[in-house]
Amino acid sequence: MSERFIPLLDARVRQVPVPAGALLEPALGHLEDRFQRPMRDLRISVTDRCNFRCTYCMPKEVYDRGHRFLAHSELLTFEEITRLARVFVACGVEKIRLTGGEPLLRNDLARLVQMLAELTTPDGRAIDLALTTNGSLLTRHARALVGAGLKRITVSLDALQDPVFRRMNDVGFPVAAVLDGIDAASQAGLPVKINMVVQRGVNEDQILPMARFFRDHGHVLRMIEYMDVGTTNGWRLDQVVPASEIVAHIDSELPLEPVDPNYPGEVAERWRYRDGRGEIGVVASVTQAFCRTCTRARLSIEGRLYLCLFASQGYDLRALLRGEENDAQMSNAIARIWGARSDRYSELRGQVGASPHKIEMSYIGG
């Protein structure tokens, strides 16, 4: 990979002193970065492997049979993930989302869900625990995930027309099997949202079919502008279908009206069908950057902390986990890192100074 890793214990971090007698303060505090953005969301990648080869995320030409994925010994254990998550929750995180790769490829994932579901915020509230999946294994795992304490799920699905979907996942996986997984999750009691990445010339003709289908089935569909995550997907600006165009296209046949955000920092712009039959969301990360309200931290499979989906460097928390540092010391390390955060890649896209070297989506999750 081309990203640079910054060890927490190098001189740059050691130059930030921890005030004497204040080691426990971050564990009960409210962390903010340089732009006064709080840390509220933690995305945890549990595997770098996936059974799809979606062209915008994990193109087959790069992730072929010769690609070296991380060995199991390099991954954080479930116990290490839970310990780190507990520290993040004490620092202000209220939402945790498990990602991949495809997270359901990680053996015994329901056990990790159960461990994380037991975490509570400093004021005693349960965390909001969610998972993003391609849906291919949901029929097998949905009930176990619910039983373990998962609160909600997001399924990535980019087309309803089978040939289009098979071409996009590039392994010939049928759309019907993903729809079966969505049904299984819904029947098990999980609220389901659908994520659709829209690419011009690839699947923009699926916007209305997807909107109609999930409107009729009672699931929220969120359409996402094609993003330049990583460096392997051949991203071009002319392949981006702007969120405004997506909304106008749907509104022309299924009239929409805007809806207020559910909470500060919500990334999806919400629109409600005027007939009251549900809503959609659009994520305009390219044409309407929302960096100024981003509250997300990202933890990689081997314990590196990233401050942005488009980051080029990560901080090695695994070294602290496997060293002699206690939770208070890890909390202070996280507080120092977040306090120095100034990431706003989408606002700077294309400008001088924006790093061309970025982590891959399949490594850190979307």
C-alpha positions in Angstrom: 0.0 0.0 0.0 1.1 3.6 -0.6 -0.1 5.1 2.7 2.3 6.3 5.3 1.9 5.1 8.9 2.9 7.4 11.8 3.8 5.5 15.0 2.2 7.1 18.0 5.4 7.0 20.0 7.6 8.9 17.5 8.9 12.4 18.3 5.9 14.2 16.8 3.5 12.7 19.3 5.9 12.8 22.2 6.1 16.6 21.7 2.5 16.9 22.9 2.8 16.6 26.7 0.1 15.0 28.8 -0.7 17.4 31.7 0.2 15.9 35.1 -2.8 14.6 36.9 -5.1 14.8 33.9 -4.6 11.3 32.5 -8.3 10.4 33.0 -9.9 13.6 31.7 -10.2 12.5 28.0 -12.0 9.4 29.1 -14.8 11.5 30.5 -14.5 14.4 28.1 -15.7 15.8 24.9 -13.0 15.7 22.2 -12.9 18.3 19.4 -10.4 18.8 16.5 -9.0 22.0 15.2 -12.3 22.9 13.5 -14.3 22.1 16.7 -15.6 18.9 15.2 -16.5 16.4 17.9 -15.6 12.7 17.7 -19.0 10.9 17.7 -18.7 8.0 15.2 -16.2 5.1 15.0 -15.9 2.9 11.9 -14.1 -0.4 12.6 -12.8 -2.5 9.7 -12.7 -6.2 10.6 -11.3 -7.6 7.4 -9.6 -6.5 4.2 -11.1 -9.4 2.3 -14.2 -9.3 0.1 -16.0 -11.8 -2.1 -16.9 -9.1 -4.6 -14.6 -7.2 -6.9 -16.6 -4.0 -7.4 -14.9 -1.9 -9.9 -15.2 1.4 -7.9 -13.8 -0.2 -4.7 -11.7 -3.4 -5.3 -11.0 -3.8 -9.0 -10.1 -7.3 -10.0 -7.1 -6.1 -12.0 -5.5 -5.0 -8.7 -7.0 -7.5 -6.2 -6.2 -10.6 -8.2 -5.2 -14.1 -7.0 -1.7 -12.8 -6.3 -2.8 -9.9 -4.0 -1.4 -10.3 -0.5 -4.1 -9.7 2.1 -3.2 -9.3 5.8 -2.4 -12.5 7.7 -4.8 -13.3 10.6 -2.0 -12.7 13.1 -1.8 -9.1 11.9 -5.4 -8.4 12.6 -6.7 -7.0 15.9 -8.4 -9.7 18.0 -12.0 -9.3 19.0 -10.8 -8.6 22.6 -8.4 -5.9 21.3 -11.1 -4.3 19.2 -13.5 -4.2 22.1 -10.9 -2.7 24.4 -10.2 0.1 21.9 -13.8 0.6 21.3 -14.4 1.0 25.0 -11.8 3.7 25.1 -13.3 5.5 22.1 -16.7 5.4 23.7 -15.4 6.9 26.9 -13.9 9.7 24.7 -17.3 10.6 23.3 -18.1 8.0 20.5 -21.8 7.2 20.4 -22.0 5.2 17.2 -19.9 2.2 16.0 -20.2 0.7 12.5 -18.5 -2.5 11.5 -17.1 -2.5 8.0 -14.6 -4.3 5.8 -13.9 -5.5 3.1 -16.9 -7.7 3.7 -17.3 -7.9 7.4 -19.3 -11.1 7.4 -16.3 -12.9 6.0 -14.7 -12.5 9.5 -15.2 -15.7 11.4 -17.6 -15.6 14.3 -18.4 -11.9 13.8 -21.6 -12.2 15.9 -19.3 -12.8 19.0 -17.7 -9.4 18.3 -21.1 -7.8 17.9 -22.1 -9.2 21.3 -19.0 -7.9 23.0 -19.5 -4.4 21.5 -23.2 -4.3 22.2 -22.4 -4.4 25.9 -20.6 -1.0 25.8 -22.3 2.0 27.2 -21.6 5.7 27.1 -20.4 7.5 30.3 -24.0 8.6 31.0 -25.2 5.0 30.7 -26.7 4.9 27.2 -26.2 2.0 24.9 -24.1 2.7 21.8 -25.7 2.7 18.3 -24.1 -0.5 16.8 -24.5 -1.0 13.0 -22.9 -2.9 10.2 -22.3 -2.4 6.4 -22.4 -5.4 4.2 -22.7 -6.4 0.5 -25.6 -8.6 1.6 -24.3 -11.8 0.1 -24.1 -13.7 3.4 -27.0 -12.1 5.2 -29.4 -15.0 4.8 -26.9 -17.1 6.8 -26.1 -14.6 9.5 -29.0 -12.1 10.0 -30.6 -13.8 13.0 -27.3 -14.4 14.8 -26.4 -10.7 14.4 -29.8 -9.6 15.8 -29.4 -12.0 18.7 -25.9 -10.6 19.4 -27.3 -7.1 19.7 -26.8 -5.5 16.3 -29.1 -2.4 16.0 -29.3 -1.8 12.3 -27.7 -2.7 9.0 -26.8 -1.1 5.7 -26.6 -3.1 2.5 -24.6 -2.0 -0.5 -26.5 -2.6 -3.7 -25.8 -0.7 -6.9 -28.5 -2.0 -9.3 -31.7 -4.0 -9.6 -31.1 -5.2 -13.2 -29.1 -8.4 -12.8 -26.7 -8.0 -15.7 -25.7 -4.5 -14.4 -25.3 -5.7 -10.9 -23.2 -8.7 -12.0 -21.0 -6.5 -14.1 -20.5 -4.1 -11.2 -19.6 -6.7 -8.6 -17.4 -8.4 -11.2 -17.8 -11.9 -9.8 -21.2 -12.7 -11.4 -23.1 -12.6 -8.1 -26.9 -12.4 -8.7 -29.0 -9.5 -7.4 -31.7 -11.9 -6.2 -29.4 -13.3 -3.6 -28.7 -9.9 -2.1 -32.5 -9.1 -2.1 -33.0 -12.4 -0.2 -30.4 -11.2 2.3 -32.2 -7.9 2.7 -35.5 -9.8 3.3 -33.7 -12.0 5.9 -32.4 -9.1 7.8 -35.7 -7.3 7.8 -37.6 -10.4 8.9 -35.0 -10.9 11.7 -36.0 -7.4 13.0 -33.1 -5.3 11.6 -33.9 -1.8 10.2 -32.3 -1.9 6.7 -30.9 0.9 4.6 -29.6 0.5 1.1 -26.5 2.3 -0.3 -26.2 2.8 -4.0 -23.0 4.2 -5.6 -24.0 6.0 -8.8 -21.6 6.1 -11.7 -22.4 7.9 -15.0 -22.3 5.5 -17.9 -22.5 2.5 -15.6 -25.7 2.4 -13.5 -27.4 5.8 -13.5 -30.3 4.2 -15.4 -30.9 2.2 -12.2 -31.8 5.3 -10.1 -35.5 5.2 -10.7 -35.9 1.4 -10.6 -34.1 1.4 -7.2 -36.1 4.2 -5.9 -39.4 2.6 -6.8 -38.5 -0.8 -5.5 -37.3 0.2 -2.1 -40.1 2.8 -1.7 -42.5 -0.1 -2.2 -40.5 -2.3 0.2 -40.2 0.3 3.0 -36.4 0.6 3.0 -34.5 3.9 2.9 -32.3 4.2 -0.2 -29.3 6.4 -0.1 -27.6 7.3 -3.3 -23.9 8.2 -3.1 -21.8 10.2 -5.5 -18.9 8.2 -7.0 -15.9 9.1 -4.9 -12.2 9.2 -5.5 -11.4 6.9 -2.6 -8.0 5.3 -2.8 -5.9 5.3 -6.0 -7.0 2.0 -7.8 -10.5 2.7 -9.1 -9.7 4.9 -12.0 -12.0 7.7 -10.7 -12.9 10.5 -13.1 -15.0 13.6 -12.3 -17.1 13.1 -15.4 -18.3 9.8 -14.0 -19.9 11.6 -11.0 -23.6 12.0 -11.1 -24.3 15.1 -8.9 -26.7 14.6 -6.0 -28.8 17.5 -7.3 -29.2 15.6 -10.6 -30.2 12.4 -8.8 -32.8 14.2 -6.7 -34.2 16.0 -9.8 -34.4 12.7 -11.7 -36.4 11.0 -9.0 -38.5 14.1 -8.3 -39.7 14.2 -11.9 -41.6 10.9 -11.4 -41.8 10.5 -7.6 -42.3 14.0 -6.2 -40.0 14.8 -3.3 -39.7 17.4 -0.5 -36.7 18.1 1.7 -36.5 16.8 5.3 -34.4 18.1 8.2 -31.4 16.1 9.3 -31.9 13.5 12.0 -28.8 14.8 13.9 -26.0 17.3 13.4 -23.4 16.0 11.0 -25.6 13.5 9.2 -23.9 12.9 5.8 -27.0 12.1 3.8 -29.3 14.9 2.7 -32.8 13.6 3.3 -35.8 13.8 0.9 -39.3 12.6 1.6 -41.8 11.3 -0.9 -44.7 13.8 -1.0 -47.2 11.0 -0.8 -45.8 10.0 2.6 -44.4 6.6 1.4 -40.9 6.8 2.8 -37.8 8.8 2.0 -34.4 8.7 0.3 -31.0 10.2 1.0 -28.3 11.5 -1.2 -24.6 11.7 -0.2 -23.0 14.5 -2.1 -19.4 14.0 -0.9 -17.9 15.3 -4.2 -20.2 18.2 -5.2 -21.2 19.4 -1.7 -18.4 18.5 0.7 -19.5 18.0 4.3 -16.0 18.0 5.9 -17.0 20.8 8.3 -19.4 18.6 10.1 -17.5 15.2 9.9 -17.4 13.4 13.3 -16.0 10.1 12.1 -12.8 8.3 13.2 -11.8 5.1 11.4 -10.0 2.1 12.8 -8.3 -0.3 10.4 -8.1 -4.1 10.7 -4.6 -4.0 12.2 -5.3 -1.1 14.6 -4.4 2.0 12.7 -6.4 5.1 13.4 -7.4 7.2 10.4 -9.1 10.6 10.6 -10.6 10.7 7.1 -11.9 8.4 4.4 -9.3 10.0 2.1 -6.4 9.9 4.6 -2.9 9.0 3.6 -1.5 8.3 7.0 -2.6 6.3 10.1 -1.6 6.1 13.7 -0.6 2.8 15.2 -2.9 2.1 18.1 -2.0 -1.6 18.1 1.5 -0.8 19.4 -0.2 0.7 22.5 -2.6 -2.2 22.8 0.2 -4.7 22.8 2.6 -2.6 24.9 2.2 -1.6 28.5 0.0 1.4 28.1 -3.2 1.4 30.1 -6.6 2.7 29.0 -6.0 6.2 30.3 -2.8 6.5 28.3 -4.5 5.3 25.2 -7.3 7.7 25.8 -4.8 10.6 26.0 -3.1 9.4 22.8 -6.4 9.4 21.0 -7.2 12.8 22.4 -3.9 14.3 21.1 -4.5 12.8 17.7 -8.1 14.0 17.4 -7.2 17.4 18.8 -4.6 17.9 16.0 -7.0 16.8 13.3 -7.5 19.2 10.4 -8.5 16.8 7.6 -10.9 18.2 4.9 -9.9 16.4 1.7 -13.2 16.9 -0.1 -13.1 20.6 0.4 -9.6 20.7 -1.0 -10.1 18.1 -3.8 -7.9 19.0 -6.8 -6.1 21.8 -5.0 -2.4 22.0 -4.4 -1.6 20.3 -1.1 -4.2 17.6 -1.3 -2.3 14.3 -1.1 -2.6 12.0 -4.1 -1.8 8.9 -1.9 -4.9 7.7 -0.1 -6.0 4.5 1.7 -8.2 2.1 -0.2 -11.9 1.8 0.6 -11.6 -2.0 0.9 -9.0 -1.6 3.6 -10.7 1.0 5.8 -14.5 0.7 4.9 -16.7 3.3 3.3 
